[in-house]
Amino acid sequence: MPSWVCNVYLTTPGGEEDRSKIDAVVVTKAGKLFLQIKSSDRGAAKHFSHVADNDARKRCIGVIVIRPYDSVDQIRINARRVLEEIRAKLPPGARAQFDE
C-alpha cells in the first residue's frame, strides 16, 4: 500500500459507518477514506446509480470489486487504484496532505 496509508479496518456490522454503506475504512495521514466492497461490476455500478453526480458521497466513498478468484496481489492493486481515484477527487489542499 502507499506510504500515506496508516491502517485499514472493516466496519462494525450495524455501526454508524456500516449504515452509511461503508464496508472498510482506510486511515491515512490526511484523514479517512471509505470503501464499499462489492462482488461484481454490476453491484458496483448499482451502488451509486441513485446518487447525483455532485453528491459528496460519490467523492468520499470508493467502490472496489473483489471477486472470489482475485489474488491478494490483485485486490491490493485494485484497492490502490480506487484509493487514488478517491484522492484525485479531493480538493487540492486535502490532496497535498497525502504527499507529505
C-alpha positions as CSV (number, residue, x, y, z in Angstrom):
1,M,0.0,0.0,0.0
2,P,1.1,3.6,-0.4
3,S,3.2,5.2,2.4
4,W,0.3,7.5,3.2
5,V,-1.9,4.6,4.3
6,C,-1.6,4.1,8.1
7,N,-4.3,1.5,8.8
8,V,-7.2,-0.3,7.2
9,Y,-10.2,-1.8,9.1
10,L,-13.6,-3.3,8.3
11,T,-16.6,-1.5,9.8
12,T,-18.7,-3.0,12.5
13,P,-22.0,-4.5,11.2
14,G,-24.8,-2.3,12.2
15,G,-22.5,0.5,13.2
16,E,-22.7,4.1,12.0
17,E,-20.2,3.6,9.2
18,D,-21.9,0.4,8.1
19,R,-25.3,2.2,8.0
20,S,-23.7,4.8,5.7
21,K,-22.8,2.0,3.2
22,I,-19.2,1.9,4.2
23,D,-17.5,-1.6,4.4
24,A,-13.9,-0.6,5.1
25,V,-12.1,2.5,6.3
26,V,-8.6,3.4,5.2
27,V,-6.9,5.6,7.7
28,T,-4.4,7.9,6.0
29,K,-2.0,10.7,7.1
30,A,-4.6,13.1,5.7
31,G,-7.7,11.5,7.2
32,K,-10.1,8.7,6.4
33,L,-11.1,7.3,3.0
34,F,-14.0,5.0,2.7
35,L,-14.6,1.8,0.7
36,Q,-17.8,-0.1,-0.3
37,I,-16.9,-3.7,-1.2
38,K,-18.9,-5.4,-4.0
39,S,-18.5,-8.9,-5.6
40,S,-19.4,-7.8,-9.1
41,D,-19.2,-4.9,-11.5
42,R,-23.0,-4.9,-11.8
43,G,-23.3,-4.5,-8.0
44,A,-20.6,-1.7,-8.1
45,A,-22.5,0.2,-10.8
46,K,-25.8,-0.2,-9.0
47,H,-24.3,1.1,-5.7
48,F,-24.4,4.8,-6.7
49,S,-26.9,4.6,-9.5
50,H,-29.4,6.6,-7.5
51,V,-27.0,9.2,-6.3
52,A,-26.5,12.5,-8.2
53,D,-23.0,13.1,-9.7
54,N,-22.4,16.1,-7.5
55,D,-23.3,14.3,-4.2
56,A,-20.4,14.3,-1.8
57,R,-20.9,10.5,-1.2
58,K,-19.6,9.8,-4.7
59,R,-16.5,11.8,-3.9
60,C,-15.8,10.2,-0.5
61,I,-16.6,6.6,-0.9
62,G,-14.8,4.4,-3.4
63,V,-16.3,1.1,-4.6
64,I,-13.9,-1.9,-5.0
65,V,-14.9,-5.1,-6.7
66,I,-13.4,-8.3,-5.1
67,R,-14.2,-11.5,-6.9
68,P,-13.7,-15.0,-5.3
69,Y,-10.8,-15.7,-7.7
70,D,-8.9,-12.5,-7.1
71,S,-5.5,-13.0,-5.6
72,V,-4.3,-10.9,-2.7
73,D,-2.0,-9.0,-5.0
74,Q,-4.9,-8.3,-7.4
75,I,-7.0,-7.0,-4.5
76,R,-4.2,-4.7,-3.5
77,I,-3.8,-3.4,-7.0
78,N,-7.5,-2.7,-7.3
79,A,-7.7,-1.1,-3.8
80,R,-4.8,1.2,-4.6
81,R,-6.4,2.3,-7.9
82,V,-9.7,3.0,-6.1
83,L,-7.9,4.9,-3.3
84,E,-6.0,7.0,-5.9
85,E,-9.4,7.8,-7.6
86,I,-10.8,9.0,-4.3
87,R,-7.7,11.0,-3.6
88,A,-7.9,12.7,-7.1
89,K,-11.5,13.9,-6.3
90,L,-10.4,15.7,-3.1
91,P,-9.8,19.4,-3.0
92,P,-6.2,20.4,-3.8
93,G,-5.3,21.3,-0.2
94,A,-6.5,17.9,1.1
95,R,-4.8,16.1,-1.8
96,A,-1.5,17.7,-1.0
97,Q,-1.5,16.2,2.5
98,F,-1.2,12.7,1.1
99,D,2.2,13.7,-0.4
100,E,3.7,14.8,3.0
